[in-house]
């Protein structure tokens, strides 16, 4: 999967929140050199978005 477009289109909550979560998760994945990145053709943001939309990870933004 390149990018979870269906989930993004159907997402009806705070777009800033989900964008921030994907950005932060992408950074985490890059820093730990997660092996799933290679399996996802090196597309870190897509991997992070998929993890968020499939609820593999949970997120919460603190003020």
LONUKE-526305 format. One record per residue (C-alpha): z, x, y; residue in one letter; residue number from 0. Coordinates in nm, 3 decimals. Layout:
N
VORO        c3        c1        c2   torfi   fimar
VORO         Z         X         Y       A     NUM
...
% end
This chain:
63
VORO        c3        c1        c2   torfi   fimar
VORO     0.000     0.000     0.000       X       0
VORO    -0.101     0.145     0.334       X       1
VORO     0.099    -0.082     0.565       X       2
VORO     0.270    -0.414     0.491       X       3
VORO     0.059    -0.623     0.730       X       4
VORO     0.137    -0.957     0.566       X       5
VORO     0.509    -0.902     0.612       X       6
VORO     0.460    -0.787     0.970       X       7
VORO     0.254    -1.094     1.056       X       8
VORO     0.514    -1.325     0.900       X       9
VORO     0.807    -1.148     1.063       X      10
VORO     0.957    -1.387     1.318       X      11
VORO     1.259    -1.200     1.446       X      12
VORO     1.315    -0.928     1.705       X      13
VORO     1.007    -0.702     1.703       X      14
VORO     1.187    -0.426     1.895       X      15
VORO     1.457    -0.417     1.630       X      16
VORO     1.218    -0.382     1.337       X      17
VORO     1.012    -0.120     1.522       X      18
VORO     1.322     0.085     1.598       X      19
VORO     1.439     0.058     1.238       X      20
VORO     1.101     0.174     1.105       X      21
VORO     1.094     0.463     1.350       X      22
VORO     1.443     0.579     1.257       X      23
VORO     1.376     0.541     0.885       X      24
VORO     1.051     0.738     0.920       X      25
VORO     1.244     1.021     1.080       X      26
VORO     1.502     1.014     0.799       X      27
VORO     1.233     1.026     0.531       X      28
VORO     1.061     1.317     0.702       X      29
VORO     1.381     1.514     0.738       X      30
VORO     1.484     1.479     0.374       X      31
VORO     1.128     1.541     0.250       X      32
VORO     1.140     1.227     0.034       X      33
VORO     0.909     1.252    -0.265       X      34
VORO     0.787     0.895    -0.209       X      35
VORO     0.598     1.022     0.096       X      36
VORO     0.347     1.204    -0.122       X      37
VORO     0.309     0.898    -0.344       X      38
VORO     0.230     0.700    -0.027       X      39
VORO    -0.049     0.941     0.075       X      40
VORO     0.173     1.107     0.334       X      41
VORO     0.209     0.792     0.541       X      42
VORO     0.574     0.802     0.643       X      43
VORO     0.576     0.505     0.880       X      44
VORO     0.408     0.283     0.622       X      45
VORO     0.663     0.385     0.363       X      46
VORO     0.951     0.316     0.602       X      47
VORO     0.811    -0.025     0.694       X      48
VORO     0.762    -0.118     0.330       X      49
VORO     1.121    -0.016     0.250       X      50
VORO     1.249    -0.234     0.532       X      51
VORO     1.035    -0.540     0.457       X      52
VORO     1.105    -0.528     0.082       X      53
VORO     1.476    -0.484     0.158       X      54
VORO     1.501    -0.155    -0.032       X      55
VORO     1.709    -0.045     0.264       X      56
VORO     1.912    -0.244     0.513       X      57
VORO     1.939    -0.164     0.881       X      58
VORO     2.151    -0.253     1.175       X      59
VORO     2.111    -0.133     1.531       X      60
VORO     2.419    -0.054     1.726       X      61
VORO     2.435    -0.078     2.102       X      62
% end
